[in-house]
Amino acid sequence: MATEIKLPRLGQGMESGTIVKWLKSEGEPVEKGEPLYELDTDKVTQEVEADASGVLLKIAVAEGEVEVGKTIAVIGEQGEEVTISENGAKAPERATEAPAPAVSPVQDSGPVPEEGGGRIKASPLARRIAKERGIDLAQLRGTGPDGRIVAEDVERSATSAPAVSPVQDSGRVEVRQLSKVRQTIARRLTQAWEAPVFQLVVSADMTESLALVDRLRELHPDERPTVTDVLTRVTAAALMRHRDVNAHFVDGEIHIHPSANVGIAVAAPQGLVVPVIPSTERLSVAEIARARADVVQRARDNKLRQDDLDGGKFTISNLGMFGIEQFVAVLNPPQVAILAVGASEDRVIARDGEFVAVPMMTMTLTCDHRAIDGAVGADFLRTLKQLVESPALAL
């Protein structure tokens, strides 16, 4: 019996996704668990596996935006008749194959189609983009099924006015549309600036941590542990001692979490992403190195899964490899703190009556003051400094 493949809900709050491309063609055999298509969501572009084995009899939605639960394909036996339920496939939200002319936000083609109760017909993504950009849906003409407003209509209206360069003969202005990941980054960072935050800064002597990294690389040449791996492990230990920092601020409540799921900010081609290493306090530095190398590589290859990004309780952002000495990281809601890490560099300090050069690293903790007071953040940062300077205490 044929199986309808429906768009899955890959994360809490997901309403729709955009099919980027199919990895199988109609008529090809498919095994259950085999990658079937690429889906772009608010957080990540990932391969989605087939729910059943058989032959890909029908691709109902070749590409474009689809609501969760809609039928996008049918898998069954060769020669089996294909039927799609009445509430199944939804036409892809994209323009026709021929290049469509730019559409003015206001058209003379009649009133905007409305759903029951006078509600304008528009996709969830179109409504979200319109809200973020302050666009009135009532002024748009939909190009989707039955005149439905889709994401492309909103994007087109935002860029319909010609771009004017300050120097008329300097060439054309390049306009780049925001990807779903970029839209999520913009929305969440805007939320972050609404939180009352403060920063605390401390510098730590990296002598013992750097020596530990060298020793671990000798013992684990395949994993190649880094300073970030050691820092992730000692941060997890500090979070377990100061659980008020290992928390989320949600709807006026503080949720204290029992495990340190540490996220590591990664600059990927699709934008900044924060893959998470679960239960970091239970892992060795070598195990963290292995997990970190895996998620970072998949992030750069645009192969992250939704579950790689879920469940983070605290974030580390390290720009030391770029030579940045110190910076302030923007909060990652609903997390209540984020650690910004600079480069290790030799600094001259006074020690035992003499001036000596010591490798020092500056760490900046950004805290949400709704959940964390200054003394709590300072106590956490003091513990973290101690563990960075004596990492054996956390292992």
C-alpha positions in Angstrom: 0.0 0.0 0.0 1.3 3.4 -1.0 2.6 5.7 1.8 2.1 9.4 1.7 5.2 11.3 2.8 4.2 14.4 4.8 6.3 17.3 5.8 7.5 16.6 9.4 7.6 18.9 12.4 11.3 19.0 13.1 11.3 21.4 16.0 9.0 23.1 18.5 7.1 26.0 16.9 7.9 24.9 13.3 4.9 25.7 11.1 6.4 25.3 7.6 9.6 24.5 5.8 11.0 25.0 2.3 11.9 22.0 0.2 15.3 22.9 -1.4 15.8 19.8 -3.6 14.9 16.2 -3.9 17.7 13.6 -3.6 15.7 11.0 -5.4 13.7 11.2 -8.7 10.3 9.8 -9.5 10.6 6.1 -10.3 13.7 5.5 -8.2 13.8 3.0 -5.4 14.0 4.3 -1.8 15.0 2.6 1.4 13.5 3.6 4.8 16.0 5.9 6.5 17.7 6.9 3.3 18.1 10.7 2.7 15.1 11.7 0.5 15.2 15.5 0.2 16.7 18.7 1.6 14.6 20.9 3.8 15.2 24.5 4.9 13.8 25.4 8.3 14.1 28.5 10.5 17.2 27.0 12.1 19.0 24.8 9.6 19.0 23.1 6.2 19.1 19.4 6.6 18.5 16.1 4.8 15.3 14.4 5.7 15.1 10.6 5.6 12.4 8.5 4.0 9.6 7.2 6.2 9.1 4.0 4.1 10.8 1.8 1.6 9.6 1.3 -2.0 9.6 3.3 -5.2 9.2 7.1 -5.2 5.9 7.1 -7.2 5.1 10.8 -7.0 6.7 14.0 -6.0 3.8 16.3 -5.1 5.9 19.3 -4.2 9.0 19.8 -6.2 10.3 22.7 -4.2 9.2 25.7 -2.2 7.4 26.4 1.1 5.1 23.7 2.5 3.1 23.7 5.7 3.8 21.0 8.3 1.7 17.9 7.8 1.1 18.4 4.0 1.8 15.5 1.7 4.9 16.1 -0.4 5.4 12.7 -2.0 4.1 9.1 -2.3 6.2 6.0 -1.9 4.8 2.6 -2.9 5.2 -0.5 -5.1 6.1 -0.1 -8.8 3.0 0.4 -10.9 0.8 1.2 -7.9 -1.9 3.8 -8.5 -1.1 7.1 -6.8 -3.8 8.9 -4.8 -3.3 11.8 -2.5 -5.7 12.6 0.3 -7.9 15.7 -0.1 -6.0 17.6 2.5 -2.6 16.3 1.2 -0.2 18.1 -1.1 0.0 21.8 -1.1 1.3 23.5 -4.2 4.9 24.9 -3.7 5.1 28.5 -2.8 7.2 29.8 -5.7 6.9 31.7 -8.9 6.2 30.1 -12.2 9.1 28.7 -14.2 9.3 31.7 -16.4 10.9 34.8 -14.8 8.1 36.8 -13.2 8.1 40.6 -13.6 8.4 42.7 -10.4 5.0 43.2 -8.8 4.1 46.5 -7.3 2.8 46.3 -3.7 -0.5 47.7 -4.8 -2.2 46.2 -7.9 -5.5 46.9 -9.7 -6.4 43.3 -9.9 -9.2 43.3 -7.3 -9.4 42.8 -3.5 -7.0 40.6 -1.6 -8.5 37.1 -1.1 -9.7 36.5 2.4 -10.3 33.4 4.4 -13.2 32.8 6.8 -13.8 35.8 9.1 -12.2 38.3 6.8 -8.7 37.0 7.4 -6.2 37.6 4.6 -5.0 34.3 3.0 -1.3 34.1 3.6 1.2 31.4 4.5 2.7 31.4 8.1 6.1 32.3 6.7 4.7 35.2 4.7 2.9 36.5 7.8 6.1 36.3 9.9 8.2 38.1 7.3 5.6 40.8 6.9 5.4 41.3 10.6 9.2 41.6 10.9 9.5 44.1 8.1 6.3 46.1 8.9 4.6 45.2 5.6 0.8 45.4 5.4 -0.5 42.1 3.9 -3.7 43.9 2.7 -1.6 45.9 0.2 -0.1 42.8 -1.5 -1.4 40.6 -4.3 -0.8 36.9 -3.7 0.6 34.6 -6.4 0.0 31.4 -4.6 -2.9 29.0 -5.0 -6.3 30.8 -5.0 -4.5 34.2 -4.6 -2.8 33.2 -1.4 0.1 35.5 -0.3 3.4 33.5 -0.1 6.8 34.4 1.2 8.1 35.5 -2.3 5.3 38.0 -2.5 6.3 39.7 0.7 10.0 39.6 -0.2 9.2 41.1 -3.7 7.2 43.9 -2.2 10.1 44.8 0.2 12.5 45.2 -2.8 10.1 46.5 -5.4 11.4 50.1 -5.1 14.6 50.6 -7.2 17.8 50.8 -5.2 19.7 54.1 -5.8 23.4 54.2 -5.4 24.9 57.4 -3.8 27.3 57.5 -6.8 25.2 57.0 -9.9 28.0 55.6 -12.1 29.5 53.2 -9.5 27.6 50.2 -10.6 24.4 48.3 -9.4 23.6 47.6 -5.8 23.6 44.0 -4.9 20.4 42.9 -3.0 20.5 39.7 -1.1 17.4 38.1 0.3 17.6 36.7 3.9 17.7 32.9 4.1 15.5 31.3 6.7 18.5 30.9 9.0 19.5 34.5 8.5 15.9 35.6 9.3 16.0 33.6 12.5 19.3 35.1 13.5 17.9 38.6 12.9 14.8 37.9 14.9 16.5 36.3 17.8 19.2 38.9 18.1 16.5 41.6 18.1 14.9 39.7 21.0 18.3 39.6 22.8 18.7 43.4 22.7 15.3 43.7 24.5 16.8 42.0 27.6 18.5 44.1 30.3 22.1 42.7 30.1 25.4 43.5 31.8 28.9 42.3 31.2 31.7 41.0 33.4 35.3 40.7 32.3 38.2 38.6 33.6 41.6 37.5 32.3 43.0 34.0 33.1 46.5 32.6 33.0 46.5 30.0 30.3 49.8 28.3 31.2 48.3 25.1 32.5 45.5 24.9 30.0 47.8 25.2 27.1 50.1 22.6 28.6 47.1 20.3 29.0 46.1 20.8 25.4 49.6 19.8 24.3 49.6 16.7 26.5 46.1 15.7 25.3 47.2 16.0 21.7 50.0 13.5 22.4 47.6 11.1 24.0 44.7 11.6 21.5 46.3 12.4 18.1 43.1 11.5 16.3 40.9 13.9 18.2 43.3 16.8 18.3 41.8 18.6 21.4 41.9 22.4 21.3 41.6 25.2 23.8 37.9 25.4 23.1 37.5 21.8 24.1 39.2 22.4 27.5 37.3 25.6 28.0 34.0 23.7 27.2 34.8 21.1 29.8 35.7 23.5 32.6 32.7 25.7 31.7 30.5 22.7 32.2 32.0 22.1 35.6 31.5 25.7 36.6 27.8 25.6 35.4 27.2 22.6 37.6 28.6 24.5 40.6 26.6 27.7 39.7 23.3 26.3 38.3 21.6 29.7 38.3 23.7 30.5 35.2 22.7 27.2 33.6 19.2 28.5 33.0 16.6 29.8 30.6 14.3 32.9 31.1 10.9 31.9 29.7 7.6 33.8 30.1 8.7 35.5 33.3 10.0 32.3 34.8 13.6 31.1 35.4 14.1 27.4 34.4 17.1 25.9 36.1 18.5 22.9 34.2 20.2 19.8 35.6 22.7 19.2 32.9 25.2 21.4 31.0 24.3 21.3 27.4 26.9 23.7 26.0 26.5 25.3 22.6 29.5 26.4 20.5 29.0 29.4 18.1 30.1 28.4 14.6 30.5 30.7 11.6 28.9 28.6 8.8 28.2 29.5 5.2 24.4 29.8 6.0 25.1 32.1 8.9 25.9 31.9 12.6 24.8 28.6 14.1 25.2 27.1 17.6 25.4 23.3 17.6 25.0 21.8 21.1 27.1 19.2 22.9 24.7 17.5 25.4 25.6 16.7 29.0 29.1 18.2 28.6 29.9 17.8 32.3 29.9 14.0 31.8 32.4 14.0 29.0 36.2 13.9 28.9 38.1 16.6 26.9 38.8 14.0 24.2 35.1 13.1 23.9 34.2 16.8 23.7 36.9 17.2 21.0 35.4 14.4 19.0 31.8 15.8 19.3 32.9 19.3 18.6 34.9 18.4 15.5 31.9 16.5 14.2 29.3 19.2 14.6 31.6 22.0 13.5 32.4 20.1 10.3 28.8 19.4 9.6 27.9 23.0 10.3 30.4 24.2 7.7 29.2 21.5 5.2 25.6 22.6 5.8 24.7 19.1 7.1 23.4 19.9 10.6 20.3 18.3 11.9 17.6 20.0 13.9 18.5 18.0 17.0 22.1 19.3 16.8 20.8 22.8 17.6 18.1 22.0 20.2 18.5 22.0 24.0 21.4 24.4 24.5 21.6 25.9 28.0 24.7 28.0 27.7 26.8 29.3 24.7 30.6 29.8 24.2 31.7 32.2 21.4 35.4 32.0 20.7 37.0 34.5 18.3 40.5 33.9 19.6 41.5 32.2 16.3 40.9 35.5 14.5 43.3 37.3 16.9 40.4 39.1 18.7 41.6 40.1 22.2 38.2 40.9 23.7 34.6 41.3 22.6 31.0 41.2 23.9 28.8 38.4 22.6 25.1 39.0 22.2 22.8 36.9 24.4 21.2 33.8 22.9 17.6 33.7 24.2 16.2 32.1 26.2 19.6 31.4 27.7 20.6 33.8 30.5 24.3 34.0 29.8 26.9 33.7 27.1 30.7 33.6 27.3 32.9 35.5 24.8 36.5 34.3 24.6 39.4 36.2 23.1 42.9 35.1 22.0 45.6 33.8 24.3 48.5 36.2 24.1 51.6 36.9 26.1 51.3 39.8 28.5 53.9 41.1 31.0 52.7 40.9 34.6 54.3 41.3 38.0 54.9 38.0 39.8 57.0 37.5 42.9 58.6 40.9 42.5 59.6 40.3 38.9 58.1 41.0 35.5 57.3 37.9 33.5 55.6 37.1 30.2 52.5 35.0 30.8 49.9 33.7 28.2 46.7 35.4 29.2 43.1 35.1 27.8 40.2 37.5 28.4 36.7 36.2 28.9 33.6 38.3 28.9 30.4 37.0 30.4 27.1 38.6 29.2 24.2 38.1 31.7 20.5 38.6 31.5 19.8 40.7 34.6 16.2 39.4 34.8 17.6 36.1 35.9 21.2 36.7 37.1 22.4 39.4 39.6 26.0 40.8 39.3 27.2 38.8 42.3 26.0 35.5 40.9 27.6 36.2 37.5 30.8 37.3 39.2 31.0 34.2 41.4 30.5 32.0 38.3 33.2 33.8 36.4 35.6 33.6 39.4 35.1 29.8 39.5 35.6 29.6 35.7 38.9 31.5 36.0 40.1 29.2 38.7 39.3 26.1 36.6 40.9 27.6 33.5 44.1 28.3 35.4 44.0 24.8 37.1 42.0 22.6 34.7 42.9 19.4 36.6 40.4 20.5 39.2 37.5 20.1 36.7 38.7 16.7 35.2 
